[in-house]
């Protein structure tokens, strides 16, 4: 009698049943189909490739955008499930990477960043092993219409083309129909089977707290909010400077709470350390930019606060989804001050090169070509030669590669082609700016919504929304004060044992530790 998929789930992962969506996706993957899975944050997307990787005969590669996410995944899989797993990332030395590449046959699951995957040496090694499945985690990064578009993800179409007989599993927590279509089109897998599930989270209450007054009033509202709800908290900001400033402010006014900041301007090791401290309850409140949160496996986050509005509803939905992954009651709070509405618009404008920057950069690159010089490689060279930040240059560079104006290190000097390229790039960026401005306006409209906030958010992603009769949103009568002295406030201490307590609980059966961090 053939074994059921549930029996393998029990054998390798000690679960009796699948969560919604997992079984359907896994069965299609095992059947060799290309699959696009859209499942809400906290719904167990990783199992959709961890189980197939164990069952399939060859190597499964998982393309993941964050080093910290890879490290967490490898550690957890090795600790709880199976050992044949590794990751390739920039924290490893050349020798450590070579050791993994020399023993690829020993692994069932390999995590790798989209940037490393473009390196010829890694491509060559992967071509020599039997690959059973290609997984693209956080697949919304592929789409130019997604909330976290990354040009490096667009290059994944090359690995898809180079392995036409290897099925692809693309996974994300948030993707509109437009983004889904763009993912399938970019990967050139038009027949992808789509499994999309409601992203609605009944256990999250929505509160928009309108701030009438100055920035100081906003800071005082934040302090009051954190006093009312004493629980593991993420606070999102639109700027690194403001994240650090408010972290210092909270450290001063809430000395009993452990506060830290996190953003992309920190070095990798410092970011990883801060993330791990938050995950293990050594930090209570994290003040961060959107760089924090993707793949964070922390079930007891009770409060997600947006100090500034995100640039679009997609990123907002993804960020609030980090609360209450254990299905317990949690809160999303937006501190809305109308005077701050220009901030997301300014971010959108700064993400894309202006017409003048496109003209200047193309002219400069053409001059480099004529002089027999190569493409600037470092961020400092790009800033000096082209006067572009890293975000703008990544977008521009990808488009130039697509148009054949840059091939490896070499730049075309064809004047006629450059003139056409300038026009094309200007039109492309103008269209993106218009689309991004529209998304900002939708985000503002949601914050100013008079009807149910839950329904107003989720109707952008799905046809139907559920009725939540209690603790729905501030427009349905909920106030943050309702959470004071409830289980949400007390949940903080229940998980806040230090490593000695956790170790004692493991080693001494039945003994309870009273130590707290």
C-alpha positions as CSV (number, residue, x, y, z in Angstrom):
1,X,0.0,0.0,0.0
2,X,1.4,3.4,-1.0
3,X,2.3,5.8,1.8
4,X,0.3,8.9,2.2
5,X,1.8,12.4,2.1
6,X,0.6,12.8,5.7
7,X,2.7,9.9,6.8
8,X,5.8,11.6,5.4
9,X,4.7,14.8,7.2
10,X,4.6,12.9,10.4
11,X,7.9,11.1,9.9
12,X,10.0,14.1,9.0
13,X,8.2,17.1,10.6
14,X,6.2,15.5,13.5
15,X,3.0,17.2,12.3
16,X,-0.3,15.3,12.0
17,X,-2.0,17.6,9.5
18,X,-1.2,20.2,7.0
19,X,-2.1,23.9,7.3
20,X,-4.4,25.3,4.7
21,X,-2.8,25.3,1.2
22,X,0.3,23.3,2.1
23,X,-0.9,19.9,0.9
24,X,-2.3,21.1,-2.5
25,X,0.9,22.9,-3.3
26,X,3.2,20.0,-2.2
27,X,1.2,17.5,-4.3
28,X,1.5,19.6,-7.4
29,X,5.2,20.1,-6.8
30,X,5.8,16.4,-6.4
31,X,3.8,15.9,-9.6
32,X,6.4,18.0,-11.4
33,X,4.3,21.1,-12.0
34,X,5.3,24.7,-12.0
35,X,3.5,26.3,-9.0
36,X,2.9,29.8,-7.7
37,X,1.8,29.8,-4.1
38,X,0.4,32.9,-2.4
39,X,-0.1,32.2,1.3
40,X,-0.3,34.7,4.2
41,X,2.6,35.4,6.5
42,X,2.8,32.8,9.2
43,X,1.0,30.1,7.2
44,X,4.0,27.7,6.8
45,X,5.2,28.5,3.3
46,X,8.6,26.9,4.1
47,X,7.1,23.5,4.5
48,X,5.9,23.6,0.9
49,X,9.5,23.1,-0.2
50,X,11.1,21.5,2.9
51,X,9.0,18.3,2.6
52,X,9.3,18.0,-1.2
53,X,13.1,18.5,-0.9
54,X,13.3,15.5,1.4
55,X,11.2,13.3,-0.9
56,X,12.5,14.3,-4.4
57,X,15.6,12.4,-5.7
58,X,17.9,15.3,-6.4
59,X,18.8,18.7,-5.1
60,X,16.3,21.5,-4.3
61,X,17.7,25.0,-4.5
62,X,15.9,27.8,-2.6
63,X,16.6,31.3,-3.8
64,X,16.2,33.6,-0.7
65,X,16.9,37.3,-0.5
66,X,18.2,37.6,3.1
67,X,21.3,36.1,4.7
68,X,19.7,36.1,8.1
69,X,16.7,34.3,6.7
70,X,18.9,31.6,5.2
71,X,20.9,31.2,8.4
72,X,17.7,30.8,10.4
73,X,16.2,28.3,8.0
74,X,19.3,26.1,7.9
75,X,19.6,26.1,11.7
76,X,16.0,25.2,12.2
77,X,15.9,22.4,9.6
78,X,19.1,20.8,10.9
79,X,17.9,21.1,14.5
80,X,14.4,19.7,14.0
81,X,14.0,17.9,10.7
82,X,17.0,16.7,8.6
83,X,20.7,17.4,8.2
84,X,21.2,17.5,4.4
85,X,20.9,21.2,4.1
86,X,23.3,24.1,3.5
87,X,23.4,27.8,2.4
88,X,25.7,29.8,0.2
89,X,26.1,33.4,1.3
90,X,28.6,36.2,1.7
91,X,29.2,35.5,5.4
92,X,31.1,32.4,4.4
93,X,34.8,32.4,3.3
94,X,35.9,31.3,-0.1
95,X,37.0,28.0,1.4
96,X,33.7,27.4,3.1
97,X,31.8,28.0,-0.1
98,X,34.1,25.7,-2.0
99,X,33.5,22.9,0.5
100,X,29.7,23.2,0.0
101,X,30.1,23.3,-3.8
102,X,32.4,20.3,-3.7
103,X,29.8,18.2,-1.8
104,X,26.5,19.2,-3.5
105,X,25.5,15.6,-3.9
106,X,25.3,15.3,-0.1
107,X,22.5,17.8,0.2
108,X,18.8,17.7,-0.4
109,X,18.3,21.5,0.1
110,X,20.5,24.4,-0.8
111,X,19.8,28.0,0.0
112,X,21.4,30.7,-2.2
113,X,21.0,34.4,-2.8
114,X,20.0,35.6,-6.3
115,X,23.2,37.6,-6.5
116,X,25.5,34.5,-5.8
117,X,23.4,32.5,-8.3
118,X,24.6,34.7,-11.1
119,X,28.3,33.8,-10.5
120,X,29.6,31.6,-13.3
121,X,31.4,29.2,-10.9
122,X,28.2,28.5,-8.9
123,X,26.2,28.1,-12.1
124,X,28.7,25.7,-13.4
125,X,28.6,23.5,-10.3
126,X,24.8,23.5,-10.2
127,X,24.7,22.4,-13.8
128,X,26.6,19.2,-12.8
129,X,24.2,18.0,-10.2
130,X,20.7,16.6,-10.6
131,X,18.3,19.4,-9.7
132,X,14.8,18.4,-8.8
133,X,13.2,21.7,-7.9
134,X,13.9,25.4,-8.0
135,X,12.2,27.4,-5.2
136,X,11.9,31.2,-5.4
137,X,11.1,32.5,-1.9
138,X,9.6,36.0,-1.6
139,X,8.7,35.8,-5.3
140,X,7.0,39.2,-5.4
141,X,10.5,40.6,-5.6
142,X,10.5,39.5,-9.3
143,X,7.7,41.8,-10.3
144,X,8.3,45.4,-11.3
145,X,4.8,46.0,-9.9
146,X,5.5,44.3,-6.6
147,X,6.1,46.2,-3.3
148,X,9.7,45.1,-3.0
149,X,10.9,44.9,-6.6
150,X,14.6,43.8,-6.9
151,X,16.4,43.8,-10.3
152,X,18.6,40.9,-9.1
153,X,15.4,38.7,-9.0
154,X,14.7,39.4,-12.6
155,X,17.8,37.6,-13.6
156,X,16.3,34.4,-12.2
157,X,14.7,34.0,-15.6
158,X,18.1,32.8,-16.8
159,X,18.2,29.9,-14.4
160,X,14.6,29.1,-15.4
161,X,15.5,29.1,-19.1
162,X,18.7,27.0,-18.5
163,X,16.7,24.3,-16.7
164,X,13.4,24.1,-18.6
165,X,12.6,20.6,-17.3
166,X,13.1,21.5,-13.6
167,X,9.8,22.6,-12.0
168,X,9.7,26.0,-10.2
169,X,7.9,26.8,-7.0
170,X,7.4,30.5,-6.5
171,X,6.2,31.5,-3.0
172,X,5.1,34.8,-1.6
173,X,2.8,36.2,1.1
174,X,1.4,39.1,-0.8
175,X,0.8,39.4,-4.6
176,X,-2.0,41.0,-6.5
177,X,-3.3,39.5,-9.7
178,X,-1.0,41.9,-11.7
179,X,2.0,40.8,-9.7
180,X,1.1,37.1,-10.1
181,X,0.9,37.5,-13.9
182,X,4.2,39.4,-14.0
183,X,5.9,36.6,-12.0
184,X,4.7,33.9,-14.4
185,X,5.6,36.1,-17.5
186,X,9.1,36.9,-16.2
187,X,10.0,33.3,-15.4
188,X,8.5,32.3,-18.8
189,X,6.4,29.6,-17.1
190,X,2.9,30.7,-18.3
191,X,1.3,27.4,-17.2
192,X,2.1,27.8,-13.5
193,X,-0.5,26.3,-11.3
194,X,-1.7,29.1,-9.0
195,X,-2.7,28.4,-5.4
196,X,-3.8,31.7,-3.7
197,X,-5.3,31.8,-0.3
198,X,-7.0,34.6,1.8
199,X,-4.4,36.7,3.5
200,X,-6.9,37.9,6.0
201,X,-5.8,37.5,9.7
202,X,-8.7,37.5,12.1
203,X,-6.4,37.8,15.1
204,X,-5.0,41.2,14.1
205,X,-6.9,44.3,15.2
206,X,-6.4,47.5,13.2
207,X,-6.0,50.8,14.8
208,X,-5.4,54.1,13.0
209,X,-4.5,56.7,15.6
210,X,-4.8,60.2,14.1
211,X,-2.3,62.7,15.4
212,X,-3.4,66.3,15.4
213,X,-0.3,68.4,16.2
214,X,3.4,68.3,16.0
215,X,6.1,65.6,15.7
216,X,6.4,65.8,19.5
217,X,2.7,64.9,19.8
218,X,3.4,61.9,17.7
219,X,6.3,60.7,19.8
220,X,4.1,61.1,22.9
221,X,1.4,59.0,21.3
222,X,3.9,56.3,20.6
223,X,5.1,56.3,24.2
224,X,1.5,56.0,25.4
225,X,0.8,53.2,23.0
226,X,3.9,51.2,24.2
227,X,2.9,51.8,27.8
228,X,-0.6,50.4,27.1
229,X,0.6,47.3,25.3
230,X,3.7,45.8,26.9
231,X,4.6,43.1,24.4
232,X,7.2,42.2,21.7
233,X,6.9,45.1,19.3
234,X,8.1,46.1,15.8
235,X,8.0,49.8,14.9
236,X,8.4,50.7,11.2
237,X,9.9,54.0,10.0
238,X,10.5,55.4,6.6
239,X,14.0,56.6,7.4
240,X,17.1,55.2,9.1
241,X,17.7,58.5,10.9
242,X,14.2,58.5,12.4
243,X,14.5,54.8,13.5
244,X,17.6,55.5,15.4
245,X,16.3,58.8,16.9
246,X,13.1,57.1,18.2
247,X,15.0,54.2,19.5
248,X,17.1,56.6,21.6
249,X,13.9,58.4,22.7
250,X,12.3,55.2,23.8
251,X,15.4,54.0,25.6
252,X,15.2,57.2,27.7
253,X,11.4,57.3,28.4
254,X,10.9,53.5,28.8
255,X,14.1,52.5,30.6
256,X,12.6,49.1,31.7
257,X,12.2,48.0,28.1
258,X,15.0,46.8,25.9
259,X,15.0,48.8,22.6
260,X,17.2,48.5,19.5
261,X,17.2,49.8,15.9
262,X,17.7,48.0,12.6
263,X,18.2,49.2,9.1
264,X,20.2,48.5,5.9
265,X,22.9,51.0,6.8
266,X,24.2,48.7,9.5
267,X,26.8,46.0,8.7
268,X,25.6,42.5,8.1
269,X,26.9,41.0,11.4
270,X,25.3,43.8,13.4
271,X,22.0,43.4,11.7
272,X,22.1,39.6,12.2
273,X,23.0,40.0,15.9
274,X,20.1,42.4,16.5
275,X,17.6,40.2,14.6
276,X,18.6,37.1,16.6
277,X,18.4,39.1,19.9
278,X,14.8,40.1,19.0
279,X,13.8,36.6,18.0
280,X,15.1,35.2,21.3
281,X,13.3,37.9,23.4
282,X,16.5,39.7,24.4
283,X,15.1,42.9,22.7
284,X,11.6,44.0,23.5
285,X,11.1,46.8,20.9
286,X,12.8,47.0,17.5
287,X,12.8,50.4,15.6
288,X,13.4,49.6,12.0
289,X,12.9,50.3,8.3
290,X,11.3,47.9,5.8
291,X,14.7,46.1,5.7
292,X,13.6,44.2,8.8
293,X,11.0,41.4,9.0
294,X,11.1,39.3,5.9
295,X,11.1,35.7,7.1
296,X,11.3,36.5,10.8
297,X,10.2,33.4,12.6
298,X,9.0,34.9,15.9
299,X,5.5,33.8,16.8
300,X,4.8,36.1,19.7
301,X,5.0,39.6,18.1
302,X,2.0,41.3,19.6
303,X,2.3,44.8,18.3
304,X,3.3,46.2,14.9
305,X,3.4,50.0,14.7
306,X,3.8,52.1,11.6
307,X,5.3,55.5,12.6
308,X,5.2,56.5,9.0
309,X,2.9,55.2,6.2
310,X,4.5,52.7,3.9
311,X,4.5,53.5,0.2
312,X,1.8,50.9,-0.6
313,X,-0.8,48.6,0.8
314,X,1.1,45.5,-0.3
315,X,4.1,46.3,2.0
316,X,1.7,47.3,4.8
317,X,-0.1,44.0,4.6
318,X,3.2,42.1,4.6
319,X,4.5,44.0,7.6
320,X,1.4,43.7,9.8
321,X,1.4,39.9,9.0
322,X,4.4,39.6,11.2
323,X,2.2,40.0,14.3
324,X,0.5,37.1,16.0
325,X,1.9,34.2,14.0
326,X,0.9,32.0,16.9
327,X,-2.7,32.9,16.1
328,X,-3.1,34.9,19.4
329,X,-4.6,38.4,19.5
330,X,-2.3,41.1,18.2
331,X,-2.6,44.7,17.1
332,X,-1.5,46.8,14.1
333,X,-1.3,50.5,15.0
334,X,-0.8,53.3,12.4
335,X,0.2,56.7,13.9
336,X,-1.3,58.9,11.2
337,X,-0.3,62.5,10.9
338,X,-1.5,64.1,7.7
339,X,1.6,66.4,7.5
340,X,3.7,63.2,7.0
341,X,2.0,62.2,3.8
342,X,4.8,63.7,1.7
343,X,7.3,61.2,3.1
344,X,6.2,58.1,1.1
345,X,5.9,60.3,-2.0
346,X,9.5,61.5,-1.5
347,X,10.6,57.9,-1.1
348,X,9.0,56.9,-4.4
349,X,10.6,59.8,-6.2
350,X,14.0,58.8,-4.8
351,X,13.8,55.2,-5.8
352,X,13.8,55.8,-9.6
353,X,16.2,57.9,-11.7
354,X,14.9,61.2,-13.0
355,X,15.0,62.1,-16.7
356,X,18.0,64.3,-16.1
357,X,19.8,61.4,-14.3
358,X,19.0,59.0,-17.1
359,X,20.3,61.4,-19.7
360,X,23.5,62.1,-17.7
361,X,24.2,58.4,-16.9
362,X,23.7,57.2,-20.5
363,X,26.0,60.0,-21.8
364,X,28.6,59.2,-19.3
365,X,28.5,55.5,-20.0
366,X,28.8,56.2,-23.7
367,X,31.9,58.3,-23.0
368,X,33.4,55.5,-21.0
369,X,32.8,53.1,-23.9
370,X,34.5,55.4,-26.4
371,X,37.4,55.7,-24.0
372,X,37.7,51.9,-23.8
373,X,36.7,51.8,-20.1
374,X,34.5,49.3,-18.3
375,X,31.3,49.6,-16.3
376,X,31.8,51.1,-12.8
377,X,31.7,48.3,-10.3
378,X,31.6,49.7,-6.8
379,X,29.0,51.9,-5.2
380,X,31.6,54.6,-4.7
381,X,32.5,54.5,-8.5
382,X,28.8,54.7,-9.5
383,X,28.3,57.6,-7.1
384,X,31.3,59.4,-8.5
385,X,31.0,58.7,-12.2
386,X,27.2,58.6,-12.6
387,X,25.9,60.4,-9.5
388,X,23.4,57.7,-8.8
389,X,22.6,55.9,-5.5
390,X,22.7,52.1,-5.4
391,X,18.9,51.6,-5.8
392,X,18.7,53.7,-8.9
393,X,21.8,52.1,-10.4
394,X,20.6,48.5,-9.9
395,X,17.4,49.3,-11.8
396,X,19.2,51.2,-14.6
397,X,21.9,48.6,-14.9
398,X,19.4,45.8,-15.4
399,X,17.6,47.7,-18.1
400,X,20.8,48.4,-19.9
401,X,21.7,44.7,-19.8
402,X,18.3,43.8,-21.2
403,X,18.7,46.2,-24.0
404,X,22.2,44.9,-24.8
405,X,23.9,48.2,-24.0
406,X,26.0,46.6,-21.3
407,X,27.4,43.1,-21.8
408,X,29.5,41.8,-18.9
409,X,32.0,44.7,-18.3
410,X,31.7,46.1,-21.8
411,X,29.6,49.1,-22.9
412,X,28.2,49.7,-26.3
413,X,29.4,52.9,-28.0
414,X,26.7,52.9,-30.7
415,X,25.3,56.5,-30.6
416,X,22.0,55.7,-32.4
417,X,21.3,52.9,-29.9
418,X,22.1,55.1,-26.9
419,X,19.7,57.8,-28.1
420,X,16.9,55.2,-28.4
421,X,17.9,53.7,-25.0
422,X,17.6,57.1,-23.3
423,X,14.1,57.6,-24.6
424,X,13.0,54.0,-23.6
425,X,14.4,54.4,-20.1
426,X,12.7,57.7,-19.6
427,X,9.3,56.3,-20.6
428,X,9.8,53.2,-18.5
429,X,10.7,55.2,-15.3
430,X,7.9,57.7,-15.9
431,X,5.4,54.8,-16.0
432,X,6.8,53.3,-12.8
433,X,6.7,56.7,-11.0
434,X,3.0,57.2,-12.0
435,X,2.1,53.7,-10.7
436,X,4.0,54.1,-7.5
437,X,2.3,57.5,-6.8
438,X,-1.1,55.8,-7.3
439,X,-0.1,53.2,-4.7
440,X,0.9,55.9,-2.2
441,X,-2.5,57.6,-2.7
442,X,-4.3,54.2,-2.0
443,X,-2.3,53.9,1.2
444,X,-3.3,57.4,2.3
445,X,-7.0,56.7,1.4
446,X,-6.9,53.6,3.6
447,X,-5.5,55.6,6.6
448,X,-8.3,58.1,6.1
449,X,-11.0,55.4,5.6
450,X,-14.3,56.0,7.5
451,X,-15.7,52.5,7.2
452,X,-14.2,49.2,8.4
453,X,-10.4,49.3,8.0
454,X,-10.1,45.5,7.7
455,X,-12.5,45.3,4.8
456,X,-10.9,48.3,3.2
457,X,-7.5,46.7,3.3
458,X,-8.3,43.2,2.2
459,X,-10.7,44.0,-0.6
460,X,-7.6,45.2,-2.5
461,X,-6.3,41.6,-2.6
462,X,-9.3,39.3,-2.5
463,X,-13.0,39.2,-3.6
464,X,-14.5,38.5,-0.2
465,X,-13.6,39.5,3.4
466,X,-14.8,38.0,6.6
467,X,-16.9,39.6,9.3
468,X,-15.0,40.0,12.6
469,X,-17.5,40.8,15.4
470,X,-15.0,41.6,18.2
471,X,-11.8,43.7,18.2
472,X,-12.0,44.4,14.5
473,X,-10.7,47.9,14.0
474,X,-10.7,51.5,15.4
475,X,-13.5,52.4,12.8
476,X,-15.6,49.6,14.3
477,X,-15.3,51.0,17.8
478,X,-12.0,49.5,19.1
479,X,-9.6,51.7,21.0
480,X,-6.1,50.8,22.0
481,X,-7.1,51.2,25.7
482,X,-9.2,48.0,25.3
483,X,-5.9,46.0,25.3
484,X,-4.6,47.3,28.6
485,X,-4.3,44.6,31.3
486,X,-5.4,41.8,28.9
487,X,-3.6,38.7,28.0
488,X,-1.8,40.5,25.2
489,X,-0.1,42.7,27.7
490,X,0.9,39.8,29.9
491,X,2.1,37.5,27.1
492,X,5.4,39.3,27.1
493,X,6.7,37.7,30.2
494,X,5.4,34.2,29.4
495,X,8.0,33.8,26.6
496,X,10.7,35.9,28.1
497,X,12.9,33.2,29.7
498,X,16.6,33.4,29.2
499,X,18.8,30.7,27.8
500,X,19.5,29.2,31.2
501,X,15.8,28.7,31.9
502,X,15.3,27.2,28.5
503,X,18.2,24.8,28.9
504,X,17.0,23.8,32.4
505,X,13.5,23.1,31.0
506,X,15.1,20.8,28.4
507,X,17.5,18.9,30.6
508,X,15.5,18.7,33.8
509,X,12.1,17.2,33.0
510,X,9.3,18.7,34.9
511,X,11.4,21.5,36.5
512,X,10.2,25.0,35.9
513,X,12.6,27.9,35.7
514,X,11.7,31.1,37.4
515,X,14.5,33.0,35.9
516,X,13.7,35.8,33.5
517,X,16.0,37.8,31.2
